[in-house]
Amino acid sequence: MGAFSIWHWIIVLIVVLILFGGKGKLSSIMGDFGKGLKNFKDQVKSKNENEEIESSEQKPTPKKKSKKKSTKRKT
């Protein structure tokens, strides 16, 4: 009950061959899905790198403290 029988492994092998093997339509769909996923990851990575570069280039400018003369009279 705890181990897989030969029939389980045959079914798994058939499913894997259907999804990824041969020149069938499904294998090309799975290949395109893999390429799309890789492209998505590359774009996310490059976007993060661009944001880090832009944030390091922008240095905050220090605010000047303005000294205003008081208009109130001292008595």
mmCIF file of the N, C-alpha and C atoms, coordinates in Angstrom:
data_MODEL
# 
_entry.id   MODEL 
# 
loop_
_atom_site.group_PDB 
_atom_site.id 
_atom_site.type_symbol 
_atom_site.label_atom_id 
_atom_site.label_alt_id 
_atom_site.label_comp_id 
_atom_site.label_asym_id 
_atom_site.label_entity_id 
_atom_site.label_seq_id 
_atom_site.pdbx_PDB_ins_code 
_atom_site.Cartn_x 
_atom_site.Cartn_y 
_atom_site.Cartn_z 
_atom_site.occupancy 
_atom_site.B_iso_or_equiv 
_atom_site.pdbx_formal_charge 
_atom_site.auth_seq_id 
_atom_site.auth_comp_id 
_atom_site.auth_asym_id 
_atom_site.auth_atom_id 
_atom_site.pdbx_PDB_model_num 
ATOM 1   N N  . MET A 1 1  ? 0.818  -1.189 0.000   1.00 0.00 ? 1  MET A N  1 
ATOM 2   C CA . MET A 1 1  ? 0.000  0.000  0.000   1.00 0.00 ? 1  MET A CA 1 
ATOM 3   C C  . MET A 1 1  ? 0.865  1.257  0.000   1.00 0.00 ? 1  MET A C  1 
ATOM 4   N N  . GLY A 1 2  ? 2.041  1.198  0.608   1.00 0.00 ? 2  GLY A N  1 
ATOM 5   C CA . GLY A 1 2  ? 2.880  2.383  0.696   1.00 0.00 ? 2  GLY A CA 1 
ATOM 6   C C  . GLY A 1 2  ? 3.743  2.601  -0.528  1.00 0.00 ? 2  GLY A C  1 
ATOM 7   N N  . ALA A 1 3  ? 4.011  1.555  -1.303  1.00 0.00 ? 3  ALA A N  1 
ATOM 8   C CA . ALA A 1 3  ? 4.902  1.685  -2.458  1.00 0.00 ? 3  ALA A CA 1 
ATOM 9   C C  . ALA A 1 3  ? 4.072  1.728  -3.741  1.00 0.00 ? 3  ALA A C  1 
ATOM 10  N N  . PHE A 1 4  ? 4.675  2.306  -4.767  1.00 0.00 ? 4  PHE A N  1 
ATOM 11  C CA . PHE A 1 4  ? 4.003  2.345  -6.062  1.00 0.00 ? 4  PHE A CA 1 
ATOM 12  C C  . PHE A 1 4  ? 4.229  1.029  -6.789  1.00 0.00 ? 4  PHE A C  1 
ATOM 13  N N  . SER A 1 5  ? 3.187  0.552  -7.429  1.00 0.00 ? 5  SER A N  1 
ATOM 14  C CA . SER A 1 5  ? 3.320  -0.677 -8.207  1.00 0.00 ? 5  SER A CA 1 
ATOM 15  C C  . SER A 1 5  ? 3.820  -0.331 -9.608  1.00 0.00 ? 5  SER A C  1 
ATOM 16  N N  . ILE A 1 6  ? 4.053  -1.346 -10.403 1.00 0.00 ? 6  ILE A N  1 
ATOM 17  C CA . ILE A 1 6  ? 4.536  -1.142 -11.770 1.00 0.00 ? 6  ILE A CA 1 
ATOM 18  C C  . ILE A 1 6  ? 3.515  -0.373 -12.599 1.00 0.00 ? 6  ILE A C  1 
ATOM 19  N N  . TRP A 1 7  ? 2.227  -0.566 -12.297 1.00 0.00 ? 7  TRP A N  1 
ATOM 20  C CA . TRP A 1 7  ? 1.179  0.125  -13.057 1.00 0.00 ? 7  TRP A CA 1 
ATOM 21  C C  . TRP A 1 7  ? 1.192  1.624  -12.790 1.00 0.00 ? 7  TRP A C  1 
ATOM 22  N N  . HIS A 1 8  ? 1.506  2.003  -11.577 1.00 0.00 ? 8  HIS A N  1 
ATOM 23  C CA . HIS A 1 8  ? 1.612  3.434  -11.279 1.00 0.00 ? 8  HIS A CA 1 
ATOM 24  C C  . HIS A 1 8  ? 2.726  4.072  -12.106 1.00 0.00 ? 8  HIS A C  1 
ATOM 25  N N  . TRP A 1 9  ? 3.882  3.395  -12.160 1.00 0.00 ? 9  TRP A N  1 
ATOM 26  C CA . TRP A 1 9  ? 5.025  3.938  -12.901 1.00 0.00 ? 9  TRP A CA 1 
ATOM 27  C C  . TRP A 1 9  ? 4.754  3.972  -14.402 1.00 0.00 ? 9  TRP A C  1 
ATOM 28  N N  . ILE A 1 10 ? 4.035  3.000  -14.914 1.00 0.00 ? 10 ILE A N  1 
ATOM 29  C CA . ILE A 1 10 ? 3.689  2.996  -16.343 1.00 0.00 ? 10 ILE A CA 1 
ATOM 30  C C  . ILE A 1 10 ? 2.770  4.166  -16.669 1.00 0.00 ? 10 ILE A C  1 
ATOM 31  N N  . ILE A 1 11 ? 1.802  4.411  -15.819 1.00 0.00 ? 11 ILE A N  1 
ATOM 32  C CA . ILE A 1 11 ? 0.884  5.534  -16.040 1.00 0.00 ? 11 ILE A CA 1 
ATOM 33  C C  . ILE A 1 11 ? 1.636  6.857  -15.985 1.00 0.00 ? 11 ILE A C  1 
ATOM 34  N N  . VAL A 1 12 ? 2.532  7.015  -15.021 1.00 0.00 ? 12 VAL A N  1 
ATOM 35  C CA . VAL A 1 12 ? 3.331  8.239  -14.917 1.00 0.00 ? 12 VAL A CA 1 
ATOM 36  C C  . VAL A 1 12 ? 4.184  8.417  -16.163 1.00 0.00 ? 12 VAL A C  1 
ATOM 37  N N  . LEU A 1 13 ? 4.794  7.346  -16.650 1.00 0.00 ? 13 LEU A N  1 
ATOM 38  C CA . LEU A 1 13 ? 5.624  7.407  -17.846 1.00 0.00 ? 13 LEU A CA 1 
ATOM 39  C C  . LEU A 1 13 ? 4.801  7.806  -19.069 1.00 0.00 ? 13 LEU A C  1 
ATOM 40  N N  . ILE A 1 14 ? 3.619  7.254  -19.209 1.00 0.00 ? 14 ILE A N  1 
ATOM 41  C CA . ILE A 1 14 ? 2.748  7.598  -20.335 1.00 0.00 ? 14 ILE A CA 1 
ATOM 42  C C  . ILE A 1 14 ? 2.351  9.072  -20.284 1.00 0.00 ? 14 ILE A C  1 
ATOM 43  N N  . VAL A 1 15 ? 2.004  9.563  -19.109 1.00 0.00 ? 15 VAL A N  1 
ATOM 44  C CA . VAL A 1 15 ? 1.621  10.972 -18.970 1.00 0.00 ? 15 VAL A CA 1 
ATOM 45  C C  . VAL A 1 15 ? 2.792  11.885 -19.322 1.00 0.00 ? 15 VAL A C  1 
ATOM 46  N N  . VAL A 1 16 ? 3.985  11.545 -18.857 1.00 0.00 ? 16 VAL A N  1 
ATOM 47  C CA . VAL A 1 16 ? 5.171  12.358 -19.160 1.00 0.00 ? 16 VAL A CA 1 
ATOM 48  C C  . VAL A 1 16 ? 5.459  12.344 -20.654 1.00 0.00 ? 16 VAL A C  1 
ATOM 49  N N  . LEU A 1 17 ? 5.350  11.186 -21.286 1.00 0.00 ? 17 LEU A N  1 
ATOM 50  C CA . LEU A 1 17 ? 5.580  11.104 -22.727 1.00 0.00 ? 17 LEU A CA 1 
ATOM 51  C C  . LEU A 1 17 ? 4.547  11.902 -23.511 1.00 0.00 ? 17 LEU A C  1 
ATOM 52  N N  . ILE A 1 18 ? 3.309  11.883 -23.071 1.00 0.00 ? 18 ILE A N  1 
ATOM 53  C CA . ILE A 1 18 ? 2.269  12.652 -23.756 1.00 0.00 ? 18 ILE A CA 1 
ATOM 54  C C  . ILE A 1 18 ? 2.535  14.148 -23.622 1.00 0.00 ? 18 ILE A C  1 
ATOM 55  N N  . LEU A 1 19 ? 2.911  14.584 -22.425 1.00 0.00 ? 19 LEU A N  1 
ATOM 56  C CA . LEU A 1 19 ? 3.114  16.012 -22.199 1.00 0.00 ? 19 LEU A CA 1 
ATOM 57  C C  . LEU A 1 19 ? 4.390  16.540 -22.847 1.00 0.00 ? 19 LEU A C  1 
ATOM 58  N N  . PHE A 1 20 ? 5.493  15.819 -22.747 1.00 0.00 ? 20 PHE A N  1 
ATOM 59  C CA . PHE A 1 20 ? 6.783  16.360 -23.150 1.00 0.00 ? 20 PHE A CA 1 
ATOM 60  C C  . PHE A 1 20 ? 7.440  15.635 -24.322 1.00 0.00 ? 20 PHE A C  1 
ATOM 61  N N  . GLY A 1 21 ? 6.939  14.516 -24.721 1.00 0.00 ? 21 GLY A N  1 
ATOM 62  C CA . GLY A 1 21 ? 7.631  13.735 -25.734 1.00 0.00 ? 21 GLY A CA 1 
ATOM 63  C C  . GLY A 1 21 ? 7.018  13.864 -27.112 1.00 0.00 ? 21 GLY A C  1 
ATOM 64  N N  . GLY A 1 22 ? 7.776  13.391 -28.093 1.00 0.00 ? 22 GLY A N  1 
ATOM 65  C CA . GLY A 1 22 ? 7.275  13.335 -29.456 1.00 0.00 ? 22 GLY A CA 1 
ATOM 66  C C  . GLY A 1 22 ? 7.151  14.699 -30.103 1.00 0.00 ? 22 GLY A C  1 
ATOM 67  N N  . LYS A 1 23 ? 6.494  14.697 -31.277 1.00 0.00 ? 23 LYS A N  1 
ATOM 68  C CA . LYS A 1 23 ? 6.302  15.947 -32.011 1.00 0.00 ? 23 LYS A CA 1 
ATOM 69  C C  . LYS A 1 23 ? 4.838  16.373 -31.957 1.00 0.00 ? 23 LYS A C  1 
ATOM 70  N N  . GLY A 1 24 ? 4.176  16.012 -30.912 1.00 0.00 ? 24 GLY A N  1 
ATOM 71  C CA . GLY A 1 24 ? 2.764  16.328 -30.794 1.00 0.00 ? 24 GLY A CA 1 
ATOM 72  C C  . GLY A 1 24 ? 2.517  17.787 -30.469 1.00 0.00 ? 24 GLY A C  1 
ATOM 73  N N  . LYS A 1 25 ? 1.286  18.159 -30.566 1.00 0.00 ? 25 LYS A N  1 
ATOM 74  C CA . LYS A 1 25 ? 0.890  19.535 -30.301 1.00 0.00 ? 25 LYS A CA 1 
ATOM 75  C C  . LYS A 1 25 ? 1.098  19.895 -28.834 1.00 0.00 ? 25 LYS A C  1 
ATOM 76  N N  . LEU A 1 26 ? 0.837  18.950 -27.965 1.00 0.00 ? 26 LEU A N  1 
ATOM 77  C CA . LEU A 1 26 ? 0.940  19.212 -26.534 1.00 0.00 ? 26 LEU A CA 1 
ATOM 78  C C  . LEU A 1 26 ? 2.383  19.461 -26.116 1.00 0.00 ? 26 LEU A C  1 
ATOM 79  N N  . SER A 1 27 ? 3.330  18.738 -26.727 1.00 0.00 ? 27 SER A N  1 
ATOM 80  C CA . SER A 1 27 ? 4.734  18.961 -26.372 1.00 0.00 ? 27 SER A CA 1 
ATOM 81  C C  . SER A 1 27 ? 5.197  20.340 -26.820 1.00 0.00 ? 27 SER A C  1 
ATOM 82  N N  . SER A 1 28 ? 4.713  20.811 -27.960 1.00 0.00 ? 28 SER A N  1 
ATOM 83  C CA . SER A 1 28 ? 5.092  22.159 -28.402 1.00 0.00 ? 28 SER A CA 1 
ATOM 84  C C  . SER A 1 28 ? 4.453  23.221 -27.510 1.00 0.00 ? 28 SER A C  1 
ATOM 85  N N  . ILE A 1 29 ? 3.262  22.956 -27.026 1.00 0.00 ? 29 ILE A N  1 
ATOM 86  C CA . ILE A 1 29 ? 2.616  23.895 -26.102 1.00 0.00 ? 29 ILE A CA 1 
ATOM 87  C C  . ILE A 1 29 ? 3.405  23.981 -24.808 1.00 0.00 ? 29 ILE A C  1 
ATOM 88  N N  . MET A 1 30 ? 3.835  22.833 -24.292 1.00 0.00 ? 30 MET A N  1 
ATOM 89  C CA . MET A 1 30 ? 4.612  22.834 -23.054 1.00 0.00 ? 30 MET A CA 1 
ATOM 90  C C  . MET A 1 30 ? 5.968  23.513 -23.266 1.00 0.00 ? 30 MET A C  1 
ATOM 91  N N  . GLY A 1 31 ? 6.578  23.327 -24.432 1.00 0.00 ? 31 GLY A N  1 
ATOM 92  C CA . GLY A 1 31 ? 7.837  23.995 -24.740 1.00 0.00 ? 31 GLY A CA 1 
ATOM 93  C C  . GLY A 1 31 ? 7.662  25.502 -24.807 1.00 0.00 ? 31 GLY A C  1 
ATOM 94  N N  . ASP A 1 32 ? 6.575  25.948 -25.444 1.00 0.00 ? 32 ASP A N  1 
ATOM 95  C CA . ASP A 1 32 ? 6.290  27.381 -25.510 1.00 0.00 ? 32 ASP A CA 1 
ATOM 96  C C  . ASP A 1 32 ? 6.004  27.950 -24.128 1.00 0.00 ? 32 ASP A C  1 
ATOM 97  N N  . PHE A 1 33 ? 5.334  27.177 -23.309 1.00 0.00 ? 33 PHE A N  1 
ATOM 98  C CA . PHE A 1 33 ? 5.064  27.614 -21.941 1.00 0.00 ? 33 PHE A CA 1 
ATOM 99  C C  . PHE A 1 33 ? 6.367  27.803 -21.173 1.00 0.00 ? 33 PHE A C  1 
ATOM 100 N N  . GLY A 1 34 ? 7.297  26.871 -21.336 1.00 0.00 ? 34 GLY A N  1 
ATOM 101 C CA . GLY A 1 34 ? 8.602  26.981 -20.677 1.00 0.00 ? 34 GLY A CA 1 
ATOM 102 C C  . GLY A 1 34 ? 9.372  28.200 -21.153 1.00 0.00 ? 34 GLY A C  1 
ATOM 103 N N  . LYS A 1 35 ? 9.338  28.476 -22.456 1.00 0.00 ? 35 LYS A N  1 
ATOM 104 C CA . LYS A 1 35 ? 10.019 29.656 -22.998 1.00 0.00 ? 35 LYS A CA 1 
ATOM 105 C C  . LYS A 1 35 ? 9.385  30.939 -22.465 1.00 0.00 ? 35 LYS A C  1 
ATOM 106 N N  . GLY A 1 36 ? 8.073  30.953 -22.403 1.00 0.00 ? 36 GLY A N  1 
ATOM 107 C CA . GLY A 1 36 ? 7.381  32.130 -21.881 1.00 0.00 ? 36 GLY A CA 1 
ATOM 108 C C  . GLY A 1 36 ? 7.693  32.372 -20.418 1.00 0.00 ? 36 GLY A C  1 
ATOM 109 N N  . LEU A 1 37 ? 7.759  31.312 -19.650 1.00 0.00 ? 37 LEU A N  1 
ATOM 110 C CA . LEU A 1 37 ? 8.089  31.429 -18.233 1.00 0.00 ? 37 LEU A CA 1 
ATOM 111 C C  . LEU A 1 37 ? 9.508  31.949 -18.049 1.00 0.00 ? 37 LEU A C  1 
ATOM 112 N N  . LYS A 1 38 ? 10.439 31.463 -18.855 1.00 0.00 ? 38 LYS A N  1 
ATOM 113 C CA . LYS A 1 38 ? 11.829 31.926 -18.789 1.00 0.00 ? 38 LYS A CA 1 
ATOM 114 C C  . LYS A 1 38 ? 11.913 33.401 -19.168 1.00 0.00 ? 38 LYS A C  1 
ATOM 115 N N  . ASN A 1 39 ? 11.197 33.794 -20.209 1.00 0.00 ? 39 ASN A N  1 
ATOM 116 C CA . ASN A 1 39 ? 11.179 35.189 -20.641 1.00 0.00 ? 39 ASN A CA 1 
ATOM 117 C C  . ASN A 1 39 ? 10.610 36.086 -19.548 1.00 0.00 ? 39 ASN A C  1 
ATOM 118 N N  . PHE A 1 40 ? 9.551  35.643 -18.900 1.00 0.00 ? 40 PHE A N  1 
ATOM 119 C CA . PHE A 1 40 ? 8.945  36.415 -17.815 1.00 0.00 ? 40 PHE A CA 1 
ATOM 120 C C  . PHE A 1 40 ? 9.931  36.611 -16.673 1.00 0.00 ? 40 PHE A C  1 
ATOM 121 N N  . LYS A 1 41 ? 10.630 35.561 -16.280 1.00 0.00 ? 41 LYS A N  1 
ATOM 122 C CA . LYS A 1 41 ? 11.610 35.663 -15.197 1.00 0.00 ? 41 LYS A CA 1 
ATOM 123 C C  . LYS A 1 41 ? 12.740 36.613 -15.567 1.00 0.00 ? 41 LYS A C  1 
ATOM 124 N N  . ASP A 1 42 ? 13.201 36.556 -16.822 1.00 0.00 ? 42 ASP A N  1 
ATOM 125 C CA . ASP A 1 42 ? 14.269 37.454 -17.264 1.00 0.00 ? 42 ASP A CA 1 
ATOM 126 C C  . ASP A 1 42 ? 13.819 38.910 -17.212 1.00 0.00 ? 42 ASP A C  1 
ATOM 127 N N  . GLN A 1 43 ? 12.583 39.173 -17.621 1.00 0.00 ? 43 GLN A N  1 
ATOM 128 C CA . GLN A 1 43 ? 12.070 40.544 -17.608 1.00 0.00 ? 43 GLN A CA 1 
ATOM 129 C C  . GLN A 1 43 ? 11.934 41.073 -16.186 1.00 0.00 ? 43 GLN A C  1 
ATOM 130 N N  . VAL A 1 44 ? 11.464 40.249 -15.275 1.00 0.00 ? 44 VAL A N  1 
ATOM 131 C CA . VAL A 1 44 ? 11.336 40.670 -13.880 1.00 0.00 ? 44 VAL A CA 1 
ATOM 132 C C  . VAL A 1 44 ? 12.713 40.962 -13.296 1.00 0.00 ? 44 VAL A C  1 
ATOM 133 N N  . LYS A 1 45 ? 13.677 40.121 -13.608 1.00 0.00 ? 45 LYS A N  1 
ATOM 134 C CA . LYS A 1 45 ? 15.039 40.311 -13.105 1.00 0.00 ? 45 LYS A CA 1 
ATOM 135 C C  . LYS A 1 45 ? 15.646 41.598 -13.652 1.00 0.00 ? 45 LYS A C  1 
ATOM 136 N N  . SER A 1 46 ? 15.477 41.861 -14.942 1.00 0.00 ? 46 SER A N  1 
ATOM 137 C CA . SER A 1 46 ? 16.051 43.071 -15.530 1.00 0.00 ? 46 SER A CA 1 
ATOM 138 C C  . SER A 1 46 ? 15.350 44.319 -14.999 1.00 0.00 ? 46 SER A C  1 
ATOM 139 N N  . LYS A 1 47 ? 14.059 44.231 -14.729 1.00 0.00 ? 47 LYS A N  1 
ATOM 140 C CA . LYS A 1 47 ? 13.340 45.381 -14.174 1.00 0.00 ? 47 LYS A CA 1 
ATOM 141 C C  . LYS A 1 47 ? 13.871 45.706 -12.782 1.00 0.00 ? 47 LYS A C  1 
ATOM 142 N N  . ASN A 1 48 ? 14.095 44.684 -11.968 1.00 0.00 ? 48 ASN A N  1 
ATOM 143 C CA . ASN A 1 48 ? 14.630 44.899 -10.622 1.00 0.00 ? 48 ASN A CA 1 
ATOM 144 C C  . ASN A 1 48 ? 16.027 45.502 -10.684 1.00 0.00 ? 48 ASN A C  1 
ATOM 145 N N  . GLU A 1 49 ? 16.856 45.050 -11.629 1.00 0.00 ? 49 GLU A N  1 
ATOM 146 C CA . GLU A 1 49 ? 18.203 45.602 -11.768 1.00 0.00 ? 49 GLU A CA 1 
ATOM 147 C C  . GLU A 1 49 ? 18.145 47.065 -12.191 1.00 0.00 ? 49 GLU A C  1 
ATOM 148 N N  . ASN A 1 50 ? 17.231 47.406 -13.108 1.00 0.00 ? 50 ASN A N  1 
ATOM 149 C CA . ASN A 1 50 ? 17.095 48.793 -13.558 1.00 0.00 ? 50 ASN A CA 1 
ATOM 150 C C  . ASN A 1 50 ? 16.643 49.696 -12.422 1.00 0.00 ? 50 ASN A C  1 
ATOM 151 N N  . GLU A 1 51 ? 15.730 49.214 -11.592 1.00 0.00 ? 51 GLU A N  1 
ATOM 152 C CA . GLU A 1 51 ? 15.262 50.016 -10.461 1.00 0.00 ? 51 GLU A CA 1 
ATOM 153 C C  . GLU A 1 51 ? 16.386 50.254 -9.464  1.00 0.00 ? 51 GLU A C  1 
ATOM 154 N N  . GLU A 1 52 ? 17.235 49.249 -9.238  1.00 0.00 ? 52 GLU A N  1 
ATOM 155 C CA . GLU A 1 52 ? 18.354 49.413 -8.314  1.00 0.00 ? 52 GLU A CA 1 
ATOM 156 C C  . GLU A 1 52 ? 19.357 50.428 -8.855  1.00 0.00 ? 52 GLU A C  1 
ATOM 157 N N  . ILE A 1 53 ? 19.608 50.399 -10.157 1.00 0.00 ? 53 ILE A N  1 
ATOM 158 C CA . ILE A 1 53 ? 20.544 51.346 -10.762 1.00 0.00 ? 53 ILE A CA 1 
ATOM 159 C C  . ILE A 1 53 ? 19.989 52.759 -10.664 1.00 0.00 ? 53 ILE A C  1 
ATOM 160 N N  . GLU A 1 54 ? 18.714 52.935 -10.971 1.00 0.00 ? 54 GLU A N  1 
ATOM 161 C CA . GLU A 1 54 ? 18.104 54.263 -10.912 1.00 0.00 ? 54 GLU A CA 1 
ATOM 162 C C  . GLU A 1 54 ? 18.093 54.804 -9.492  1.00 0.00 ? 54 GLU A C  1 
ATOM 163 N N  . SER A 1 55 ? 17.823 53.962 -8.517  1.00 0.00 ? 55 SER A N  1 
ATOM 164 C CA . SER A 1 55 ? 17.771 54.435 -7.135  1.00 0.00 ? 55 SER A CA 1 
ATOM 165 C C  . SER A 1 55 ? 19.162 54.791 -6.633  1.00 0.00 ? 55 SER A C  1 
ATOM 166 N N  . SER A 1 56 ? 20.198 54.111 -7.111  1.00 0.00 ? 56 SER A N  1 
ATOM 167 C CA . SER A 1 56 ? 21.553 54.448 -6.675  1.00 0.00 ? 56 SER A CA 1 
ATOM 168 C C  . SER A 1 56 ? 22.052 55.715 -7.358  1.00 0.00 ? 56 SER A C  1 
ATOM 169 N N  . GLU A 1 57 ? 21.535 56.032 -8.553  1.00 0.00 ? 57 GLU A N  1 
ATOM 170 C CA . GLU A 1 57 ? 21.944 57.247 -9.255  1.00 0.00 ? 57 GLU A CA 1 
ATOM 171 C C  . GLU A 1 57 ? 21.303 58.488 -8.656  1.00 0.00 ? 57 GLU A C  1 
ATOM 172 N N  . GLN A 1 58 ? 20.131 58.364 -8.121  1.00 0.00 ? 58 GLN A N  1 
ATOM 173 C CA . GLN A 1 58 ? 19.427 59.510 -7.557  1.00 0.00 ? 58 GLN A CA 1 
ATOM 174 C C  . GLN A 1 58 ? 19.863 59.695 -6.116  1.00 0.00 ? 58 GLN A C  1 
ATOM 175 N N  . LYS A 1 59 ? 20.614 60.762 -5.891  1.00 0.00 ? 59 LYS A N  1 
ATOM 176 C CA . LYS A 1 59 ? 21.046 61.059 -4.533  1.00 0.00 ? 59 LYS A CA 1 
ATOM 177 C C  . LYS A 1 59 ? 20.168 62.185 -4.007  1.00 0.00 ? 59 LYS A C  1 
ATOM 178 N N  . PRO A 1 60 ? 19.714 62.061 -2.800  1.00 0.00 ? 60 PRO A N  1 
ATOM 179 C CA . PRO A 1 60 ? 18.861 63.122 -2.257  1.00 0.00 ? 60 PRO A CA 1 
ATOM 180 C C  . PRO A 1 60 ? 19.677 64.396 -2.040  1.00 0.00 ? 60 PRO A C  1 
ATOM 181 N N  . THR A 1 61 ? 19.081 65.513 -2.395  1.00 0.00 ? 61 THR A N  1 
ATOM 182 C CA . THR A 1 61 ? 19.756 66.793 -2.197  1.00 0.00 ? 61 THR A CA 1 
ATOM 183 C C  . THR A 1 61 ? 19.464 67.283 -0.789  1.00 0.00 ? 61 THR A C  1 
ATOM 184 N N  . PRO A 1 62 ? 20.490 67.768 -0.101  1.00 0.00 ? 62 PRO A N  1 
ATOM 185 C CA . PRO A 1 62 ? 20.255 68.245 1.265   1.00 0.00 ? 62 PRO A CA 1 
ATOM 186 C C  . PRO A 1 62 ? 19.456 69.541 1.242   1.00 0.00 ? 62 PRO A C  1 
ATOM 187 N N  . LYS A 1 63 ? 18.553 69.650 2.175   1.00 0.00 ? 63 LYS A N  1 
ATOM 188 C CA . LYS A 1 63 ? 17.730 70.853 2.264   1.00 0.00 ? 63 LYS A CA 1 
ATOM 189 C C  . LYS A 1 63 ? 18.506 71.927 3.005   1.00 0.00 ? 63 LYS A C  1 
ATOM 190 N N  . LYS A 1 64 ? 18.427 73.132 2.467   1.00 0.00 ? 64 LYS A N  1 
ATOM 191 C CA . LYS A 1 64 ? 19.087 74.256 3.115   1.00 0.00 ? 64 LYS A CA 1 
ATOM 192 C C  . LYS A 1 64 ? 18.149 74.822 4.168   1.00 0.00 ? 64 LYS A C  1 
ATOM 193 N N  . LYS A 1 65 ? 18.732 75.100 5.307   1.00 0.00 ? 65 LYS A N  1 
ATOM 194 C CA . LYS A 1 65 ? 17.936 75.700 6.365   1.00 0.00 ? 65 LYS A CA 1 
ATOM 195 C C  . LYS A 1 65 ? 17.941 77.202 6.140   1.00 0.00 ? 65 LYS A C  1 
ATOM 196 N N  . SER A 1 66 ? 16.781 77.740 6.060   1.00 0.00 ? 66 SER A N  1 
ATOM 197 C CA . SER A 1 66 ? 16.701 79.182 5.844   1.00 0.00 ? 66 SER A CA 1 
ATOM 198 C C  . SER A 1 66 ? 16.610 79.878 7.200   1.00 0.00 ? 66 SER A C  1 
ATOM 199 N N  . LYS A 1 67 ? 17.419 80.902 7.310   1.00 0.00 ? 67 LYS A N  1 
ATOM 200 C CA . LYS A 1 67 ? 17.410 81.678 8.551   1.00 0.00 ? 67 LYS A CA 1 
ATOM 201 C C  . LYS A 1 67 ? 16.575 82.928 8.299   1.00 0.00 ? 67 LYS A C  1 
ATOM 202 N N  . LYS A 1 68 ? 15.434 82.927 8.867   1.00 0.00 ? 68 LYS A N  1 
ATOM 203 C CA . LYS A 1 68 ? 14.554 84.082 8.715   1.00 0.00 ? 68 LYS A CA 1 
ATOM 204 C C  . LYS A 1 68 ? 14.742 84.996 9.910   1.00 0.00 ? 68 LYS A C  1 
ATOM 205 N N  . LYS A 1 69 ? 14.767 86.256 9.594   1.00 0.00 ? 69 LYS A N  1 
ATOM 206 C CA . LYS A 1 69 ? 14.870 87.232 10.671  1.00 0.00 ? 69 LYS A CA 1 
ATOM 207 C C  . LYS A 1 69 ? 13.511 87.384 11.322  1.00 0.00 ? 69 LYS A C  1 
ATOM 208 N N  . SER A 1 70 ? 13.553 87.474 12.579  1.00 0.00 ? 70 SER A N  1 
ATOM 209 C CA . SER A 1 70 ? 12.320 87.618 13.327  1.00 0.00 ? 70 SER A CA 1 
ATOM 210 C C  . SER A 1 70 ? 11.818 89.044 13.186  1.00 0.00 ? 70 SER A C  1 
ATOM 211 N N  . THR A 1 71 ? 10.552 89.201 12.962  1.00 0.00 ? 71 THR A N  1 
ATOM 212 C CA . THR A 1 71 ? 9.970  90.536 12.832  1.00 0.00 ? 71 THR A CA 1 
ATOM 213 C C  . THR A 1 71 ? 9.371  91.015 14.142  1.00 0.00 ? 71 THR A C  1 
ATOM 214 N N  . LYS A 1 72 ? 9.416  90.180 15.132  1.00 0.00 ? 72 LYS A N  1 
ATOM 215 C CA . LYS A 1 72 ? 8.863  90.575 16.426  1.00 0.00 ? 72 LYS A CA 1 
ATOM 216 C C  . LYS A 1 72 ? 9.881  91.431 17.163  1.00 0.00 ? 72 LYS A C  1 
ATOM 217 N N  . ARG A 1 73 ? 9.377  92.414 17.868  1.00 0.00 ? 73 ARG A N  1 
ATOM 218 C CA . ARG A 1 73 ? 10.238 93.284 18.668  1.00 0.00 ? 73 ARG A CA 1 
ATOM 219 C C  . ARG A 1 73 ? 10.438 92.699 20.041  1.00 0.00 ? 73 ARG A C  1 
ATOM 220 N N  . LYS A 1 74 ? 11.631 92.836 20.487  1.00 0.00 ? 74 LYS A N  1 
ATOM 221 C CA . LYS A 1 74 ? 11.907 92.420 21.854  1.00 0.00 ? 74 LYS A CA 1 
ATOM 222 C C  . LYS A 1 74 ? 11.701 93.623 22.743  1.00 0.00 ? 74 LYS A C  1 
ATOM 223 N N  . THR A 1 75 ? 11.001 93.457 23.811  1.00 0.00 ? 75 THR A N  1 
ATOM 224 C CA . THR A 1 75 ? 10.760 94.587 24.714  1.00 0.00 ? 75 THR A CA 1 
ATOM 225 C C  . THR A 1 75 ? 11.365 94.387 26.048  1.00 0.00 ? 75 THR A C  1 
# 
